[in-house]
């Protein structure tokens, strides 16, 4: 069968450096760091006392108070970002066939704060089970997609992908495939995460995954820098409306770009550490290029997974050299996690959005906080350090890799490429 073309017609973002698409993009190109001391709880006894929290966000500014109380923060974030994306897409709901519109959402953890609160409350009691009746529907990782579909009446395919930090990229790829295979005309997709909690910070600290640069949070996320010491936990959401090309054209929709392809792979190596030679990362990029029907030389840039961990950045850099060869030196590479921190299951969504906006505006956001070259990483690669660079971007790939060895890569391209 002939595969249908898939385009992006709506975007929404809720991030530590901006609470909508415009603010997020301004934060990116201005090299803003979202890292700051934690305000959600007393982190004074934690190894890491800072994170990339949302700024000036109040769920009740967007959601009915009664409804907001039924949602964990991760679901609230999903609703706000998806609202922006659906509004941006400009659907005529009277003419839209809602049986042909679905929601595929991603979250690596789901309602961690809700789980934490309920368990701590029970532990503090006398053993009598007194749980919030919304405990389970607030906690489960699939509920965000349920809330989105209920609000808009979208009755098409609806489920959640869970692949740790690759979750929302897997969601985008699944949505892309459902449309191009003819199972839907449009999909709301993306991901959300709200793991800046006692349990989230404590758990990642116990793994020695987080930076402990408490004296200077804003420069703590240092992808590819010699002195990087771990990632910074972030939170938020990113949403995209994907649509079949002819469907979008027929209704006169604004089109940002085309989804060219998606790739997936497994490291099959370790539960948390990447393959030291970046084998899974290499395979996922090759799979993505193959799916898109493009050559490595067609790619202008890669938004790297780039978490600022010692092993991860090195392995991904090796993989890029394996895949792109000499062409790698002509590309723009960047890690927007240097600014947003790591949004875990939502990372792929906001980073795909960054890739789309870089094509739209002809600007590559920087990898901030670079101070010292790492001898183990090829210094001839252009990581777009510290300042944005103007460049025509026609084809961009976005990498996301998750604990468990899950790798996902999505390729976006201008419509006429």
Buried (B, 14 or more C-beta within 10 A) or exposed (E): EEEBBBBBBBBBBBBBBBBBBEBBBEBBBBBBBBBBEBEBEEBEEBBBBBBBBBBEBEBEEBBEEEBBBBBBBBBBBBBBBBBBBBEBBEBEEEEBEBEBBBBBBBBBBBBBBBBBBBEEEBEEEEEEEEEBEBBBBBBBBBBBBBBBBEBBEBBBBBBBBBBBBBBBBBBBBBBBBBBBEEEBBBBBBBBBBBBBBBBBBBBBBEEEBBBBBBEEBBBBBBBBBBEBBBBBBBBBBBBBBBBBBEBBEEBEBEBBBBBBBBBBBBBEBEEBBBBEBBBBBBBBBBBBBEBBEBEBEBBBBBBBBBBBBBBBBBBBBBBBBBBBEEBBEEBBBBBBBBBBBBBBBBBBBBBBBBBBBBBBBEBBBBBBBBEEEBEEBBEEBBBBBEEBBEBEBBBBBBBBBBBBBBBBBBBBBBEEB
